[in-house]
Amino acid sequence: MAKIISYTKACISIIALLLFNPNMVSGQGKDITWLRSIYRDRNPSFDGTMKFLSDTYVPVNIAVPLGQLICGYARHDARTIQRGWQTAGGLVIAAVLEESSRYLIGRPRPYETYPDIIPYKYDKDPSMPSGHTTICFATATSLSLEYPKWYVIAPSYLYACAVTYSRLYLGQHYPSDLFVGALVGAGSSYLSYRGQKWLQHRKLKKQNAHTLNEH
């Protein structure tokens, strides 16, 4: 429980820092320099791939917990069901934090400030944090905690990083938008994971107390 409180405090601190740091929010300095270096040097032959990666993040990240839950309930596998709800919980926490902090920070998209950045589509919502990155890192972190094997961890984070890079390539976000999104996404899933462990411990403790009372 202490770790959950600590994470919540950390998120509030980061959001407060961003709210009162005009240089970061306005995209000045190295942030726009890094974005331009990637955006201007991009290879047009990868345009289709980057757009595909960016557009698939919703179905992919919905399919993961949905697949876990369908498989778990079909097989009556309590462990898989638990993992499915844990993944879903991490995504819900990540989505709530991402949406709320995005409008609190209110950072304009790069192309709203810099005309030389022309995105593949014009989104109207604020820029920080990146929703794509937040959700992808939430899923990757959940899977890595639930199945701590290299053949799960590597492809999970590889996909998350590929989607994240596509947001720079397509001119949709500043690098710091992605960094904050990755932090929020990973932290949200860790919060869900620790919360699930705490609930299990509490449930087991109650069961043991009930057993002792019966004897």
Buried (B, 14 or more C-beta within 10 A) or exposed (E): EEBBEEBEEEBEEBBEEBBEEEEBBBBEEEBBEBBBEEBEEBEEEEEEEBBEBBBBBEEBBBEBBBEBBBBBEEEEBEEBBBBBBBBBBBBBBBBEBBBEBBEEBEBBBBBBBBEEBEBBEEEEEBBBBBBBBBBBBBBBBBBBBBEEEEEBBEEBBEBBBBBBBBBBBBBBBBBBBBBBBBBBBBBBBBBBBBBBEBEEEEEEEEEEEEEEEEE
